[in-house]
């Protein structure tokens, strides 16, 4: 834990009053002891509220739909996982042997959950103001360079428009895997475009979010190929 505590101090300038909360935030359910699932539940709510406050103040002319899209783009699992990876959070996760062997410290869902659990742990340790400060430090410039909410459309819509503009058919989505317990399932979906010439996969906590993740990867791939 000393290494993890030092990492937290140097990256986010935070020191826990109750270090047990920090250890729990790092502990995946595959490892013995109290897992970070409850803290992740709390941190998810804290994050939503903090980001809602921030985008509300930053975008005084945006309507409710625009603010919702902007918040969703910031707090989605892929964004949180990227933030956690950039911080180096994965190196300090406490995983069961099976998850360690299969690279669980790099898995998007595990990273995103652990980051939300960290926000929840800070909230319990020092209150909302401290957790919001940690959230602002974690997101950094992303909160200073917010996109125009009017330009934010979901990946499935943007992919459909991209394909149609080039005279191509609509993409196909197929559910390929469902894992986890009934109350905490993970979905994997494949996206196939241009008559099967291109295929991507995405994951999420619902079929819809998995489809959006697969569509986003497909759009990124097609745009890269077209440049």
KEFI-567534 format. One record per residue (C-alpha): x, y, z. Coordinates in nm, 2 decimals. Layout:
N
c1|c2|c3
X|Y|Z
...
END
This chain:
227
c1|c2|c3
0.00|0.00|0.00
0.29|0.24|0.06
0.36|0.25|-0.32
-0.01|0.32|-0.39
-0.03|0.59|-0.12
0.28|0.76|-0.27
0.13|0.74|-0.62
-0.19|0.90|-0.50
0.00|1.18|-0.32
0.21|1.26|-0.62
-0.06|1.23|-0.89
-0.37|1.38|-0.73
-0.21|1.54|-0.42
-0.44|1.36|-0.18
-0.38|1.18|0.15
-0.65|0.96|0.31
-0.74|1.01|0.67
-0.88|0.65|0.66
-0.64|0.44|0.44
-0.87|0.15|0.46
-1.11|0.33|0.23
-0.83|0.37|-0.02
-0.74|0.00|0.00
-1.11|-0.09|-0.05
-1.13|0.14|-0.35
-0.84|-0.05|-0.52
-0.98|-0.40|-0.44
-1.16|-0.58|-0.72
-1.42|-0.84|-0.64
-1.19|-1.11|-0.76
-0.97|-1.05|-0.46
-1.05|-1.16|-0.10
-1.18|-0.89|0.13
-1.42|-0.60|0.09
-1.44|-0.51|-0.28
-1.48|-0.17|-0.43
-1.83|-0.23|-0.56
-2.02|-0.03|-0.30
-1.77|0.26|-0.33
-1.81|0.25|-0.71
-2.18|0.28|-0.66
-2.13|0.59|-0.45
-1.86|0.74|-0.66
-2.07|0.71|-0.97
-2.33|0.94|-0.81
-2.07|1.18|-0.68
-1.91|1.20|-1.03
-2.24|1.26|-1.20
-2.32|1.54|-0.96
-1.98|1.71|-0.99
-1.97|1.69|-1.36
-2.33|1.82|-1.38
-2.23|2.12|-1.17
-1.92|2.19|-1.39
-2.09|2.17|-1.73
-2.39|2.36|-1.60
-2.17|2.65|-1.50
-1.95|2.63|-1.81
-2.23|2.61|-2.07
-2.49|2.88|-1.97
-2.66|2.86|-2.31
-2.69|2.49|-2.34
-3.03|2.32|-2.30
-3.10|2.01|-2.09
-3.04|1.77|-2.38
-2.71|1.93|-2.46
-2.59|1.92|-2.10
-2.69|1.56|-2.07
-2.50|1.46|-2.38
-2.19|1.65|-2.26
-2.20|1.49|-1.92
-2.25|1.15|-2.08
-1.95|1.20|-2.30
-1.73|1.28|-2.00
-1.85|1.00|-1.76
-1.88|0.71|-2.00
-1.68|0.40|-1.91
-1.44|0.44|-2.20
-1.35|0.80|-2.09
-1.31|0.69|-1.73
-1.09|0.40|-1.83
-0.87|0.62|-2.04
-0.83|0.87|-1.75
-0.75|0.59|-1.51
-0.49|0.44|-1.75
-0.33|0.79|-1.79
-0.30|0.82|-1.41
-0.15|0.48|-1.38
-0.43|0.35|-1.15
-0.42|0.00|-1.29
-0.07|-0.06|-1.15
-0.21|-0.03|-0.80
-0.53|-0.24|-0.83
-0.57|-0.54|-0.60
-0.69|-0.82|-0.82
-0.74|-1.20|-0.78
-0.48|-1.42|-0.94
-0.71|-1.50|-1.23
-0.76|-1.13|-1.32
-0.39|-1.06|-1.28
-0.30|-1.33|-1.52
-0.55|-1.21|-1.78
-0.45|-0.85|-1.76
-0.73|-0.72|-1.55
-0.53|-0.41|-1.46
-0.58|-0.30|-1.82
-0.95|-0.39|-1.86
-1.17|-0.09|-1.93
-1.46|-0.19|-1.70
-1.22|-0.26|-1.41
-1.03|0.07|-1.45
-1.35|0.27|-1.48
-1.51|0.11|-1.17
-1.19|0.16|-0.97
-1.17|0.53|-1.06
-1.54|0.58|-0.95
-1.47|0.39|-0.63
-1.18|0.62|-0.56
-1.41|0.92|-0.60
-1.65|0.75|-0.36
-1.38|0.68|-0.11
-1.26|1.04|-0.11
-1.62|1.15|-0.06
-1.65|0.93|0.25
-1.31|1.03|0.37
-1.33|1.41|0.34
-1.67|1.51|0.19
-1.80|1.64|-0.14
-1.56|1.94|-0.18
-1.26|1.71|-0.16
-1.41|1.46|-0.40
-1.49|1.73|-0.65
-1.14|1.86|-0.63
-1.00|1.51|-0.71
-1.25|1.48|-1.00
-1.13|1.82|-1.14
-0.77|1.71|-1.11
-0.84|1.38|-1.28
-1.02|1.53|-1.58
-0.77|1.82|-1.61
-0.78|2.00|-1.94
-1.08|1.80|-2.05
-1.30|2.03|-1.84
-1.14|2.34|-1.99
-1.18|2.23|-2.35
-1.55|2.12|-2.35
-1.70|2.06|-2.70
-2.01|2.23|-2.82
-2.30|2.01|-2.69
-2.48|2.06|-3.02
-2.20|1.86|-3.19
-2.23|1.57|-2.95
-2.44|1.29|-3.10
-2.42|0.93|-3.00
-2.17|0.71|-3.19
-2.44|0.49|-3.35
-2.61|0.79|-3.51
-2.28|0.94|-3.63
-2.17|0.60|-3.78
-2.50|0.56|-3.96
-2.47|0.91|-4.10
-2.11|0.85|-4.21
-2.20|0.53|-4.39
-2.51|0.68|-4.56
-2.31|0.98|-4.68
-2.09|0.73|-4.87
-2.38|0.52|-5.01
-2.31|0.23|-4.78
-2.56|0.02|-4.59
-2.65|0.04|-4.22
-2.42|-0.15|-3.98
-2.52|-0.47|-3.81
-2.49|-0.53|-3.43
-2.47|-0.87|-3.27
-2.46|-0.96|-2.90
-2.16|-1.19|-2.87
-2.12|-1.24|-2.49
-2.29|-1.17|-2.16
-2.10|-1.23|-1.84
-2.12|-1.14|-1.47
-2.38|-1.17|-1.21
-2.74|-1.08|-1.29
-2.73|-0.75|-1.12
-2.39|-0.66|-1.26
-2.37|-0.80|-1.61
-2.11|-0.71|-1.88
-2.22|-0.71|-2.25
-2.00|-0.75|-2.56
-2.13|-0.66|-2.90
-1.98|-0.68|-3.25
-2.04|-0.41|-3.52
-2.01|-0.51|-3.88
-2.01|-0.25|-4.16
-1.98|-0.23|-4.54
-2.09|-0.58|-4.61
-1.87|-0.75|-4.36
-1.55|-0.58|-4.47
-1.50|-0.41|-4.13
-1.58|-0.54|-3.78
-1.52|-0.40|-3.43
-1.62|-0.50|-3.08
-1.74|-0.31|-2.78
-1.83|-0.37|-2.42
-2.05|-0.21|-2.16
-2.29|-0.26|-1.87
-2.59|-0.27|-2.10
-2.64|-0.39|-2.46
-2.70|-0.03|-2.57
-2.37|0.10|-2.42
-2.19|-0.20|-2.57
-2.33|-0.12|-2.91
-2.23|0.25|-2.87
-1.88|0.15|-2.78
-1.86|-0.08|-3.09
-2.00|0.19|-3.31
-1.75|0.44|-3.18
-1.46|0.21|-3.26
-1.60|0.14|-3.60
-1.63|0.51|-3.68
-1.27|0.57|-3.56
-1.14|0.29|-3.77
-1.33|0.40|-4.09
-1.23|0.76|-4.05
-0.86|0.66|-4.01
-0.88|0.44|-4.32
-1.03|0.72|-4.52
-0.76|0.97|-4.44
END
